Amino acid sequence: MRDKAFGLIGRLCRDNRGAVLIKVTLAILPLLSVAAVAMDLSRVLVVKQKLTNAVDAAALAVGRQFGPDAADPTALAQAFINAHYTSADVGDLTNLAVESTATQIDITVTARVATAFLTILNTPFVDITVSSKVLRQQRKVELVMVLDNSGSMAGIKLANLKTAAHGLVDILFGSDTVSPNVKIALVPFTAAVNVGTDKIGSAWLDQTGLSPIHREDIDVPAGLTLLTLVGNLTNAGWGGCVRARVGPQGYDLTDAPPDPLVGETLFVPYFAPDEPGSGNGPTAPEAGYTNDYLNDMLIPGTLIARQRNGLKYLGAAVLTPGYGPNYNCASAPILPLTNVKATITSAIDAMAAGGNTVIPEGLAWGWRVLSPGPPFTEGAPYDDQATLKILVLLTDGANNIGSNNTHNHSEFSAYGFAASGWLGATNGSQTRLVLDTKTAALCNNIKGDKNRVASDHFIYVYTISFQIADGAARTMLQNCATPTSDCLGGQCYFDSPTVSALQGVFANIALGVNQLRLAR
């Protein structure tokens, strides 16, 4: 019996048929463990990619909304992440940090992903952290704001325009007080543009009477010019405004530099003549004449002769407050391109409303400020590919120089009186068509190539029709703007924003100029 038992045990020990299964099982277990871990890690990678896409979208959204009316950055980022990442499917968010400045946006998000197999290794979850950085590109920018300061802009409109303009400056300058990349200019306009009284002595100002229009409205006494004649008034002087360079050559529609030897290229000092009357303003005996500030009742001759008489200014005083040789051009002077933030903000604060609206003069001087040539020479050369040139035009109305039934047919403006014929028909009520045509021509010239070099960039034009009901004026401004397909930021025309929405418009323009890019 004992021998049989020992024999059975020996056969069992020698039988290796079940050993194969045990070996296979022992070999498969590590492979199954690796596969399980791989499945968890694969899920983690999927979650990380979805979360990265969501965070990138959120960072770009926050970047586009930077400005005074922007939504809360954290709330906006959370909304975009929720829209692009469903935590119920892949993992719960445990942390969201958003930092938004004028130059960049940083977003960091952490998601907790539950594991299916790593739990047996005491790892029930994996935390995934994703970060995204969006930079507002710091390129060299030369930007001019051409802003309507006519009488209709008075009050809340001008106040909100100033706030919006400050917002644009804040975005482009960021924390800089003196920017290495940004220069901004300001061209307030009404019926004419003020180049600044400090420009007396400049070679581009017609101080000798060389221009054909220097004596167009006044018989200037021999030996005198418009500047010396206005200097003879005891209580008034030249206010800094200039006439448009009218004439068949079309210099009013160009940035052609002035030639001291060619009168048509020079800028004539603005001098609104004393219109016939007793010096008591528009209620004077000569009804209908708007700018009556001297008593010329005793001067013999016709009304036209009395208006043209230049001797009446010698030693005289302006009798009517609010009128005079600078009538209809009370705007603040041009601020040339500068990179000093405080200078720009001061110029914005100095804007004041009054007078009529001549859009082409505002456009022309905005262009001349950006131009590298005189009168203003702060602009970079047109072929400087590293510099963006931007013109922002805002107006709240159509071209208008006012019409009346006097022999002048209009109020005085950069184009003189309607009766002079520089605006087509001598009837002041018909001058808008010519001014609109000049506006369209200037817009095309500003946007066009400057020296027939295909690689040159053009000037980008943004336009804002500020609460304008006139459909033709809005269409004109829309056509003036750079087309959407070429526009920085995708929108260059803004139609009739409300007073409160204007700040957002200026912020959108600044963000379009300072384009966003991901820089993880």
Buried (B, 14 or more C-beta within 10 A) or exposed (E): EEEEEEEEEEEEEEEEEEEEEEEEEEEEEEEEEEEBBEBBBEBBEBBBEBBBBBBBBBBBBBBBBBBBBBEEBBEBBBBBBEEBBEBEEBBEBBEBEBEBEBBBBBBBBBBBBBBEBBEEEEEEBBEBEBBBBBBBBBEBBBBBBBBBBBBBBEEEBBEBBBBBBBBBBBBBBBEBEEBEBBBBBBBBBBBBBBBBEEBBEBEBBBBEBBBEBBBBBBEBBEEBBBBBBBBBBEEBBBBBBBBBBBBEEBBBBBBBBBEBEEBBBBBBBBBBBBBBBBBBBBEBEBEBBBBBBBBBEEBEEEBEEBBBBBBBBEEBEBBBEEBBBBBBBBBBBBBBBBBBBEBBBEBBEBBBBBBBBBBBBBBBBBBBBBBBBBBBEBBBEBEBEEBBBBBBBBBBBBBBBBBBEBBBBBBBBBBBBBBBEBBBEBEBBBBBEBBBBBBBBBBEBBBEEBEEEEEBBBBBBBBBBBBBEEEEBBEBBBBBBBEEEEBBBEBBBBBEBEBEEBBBBBBBBBBBBBBBEEEE
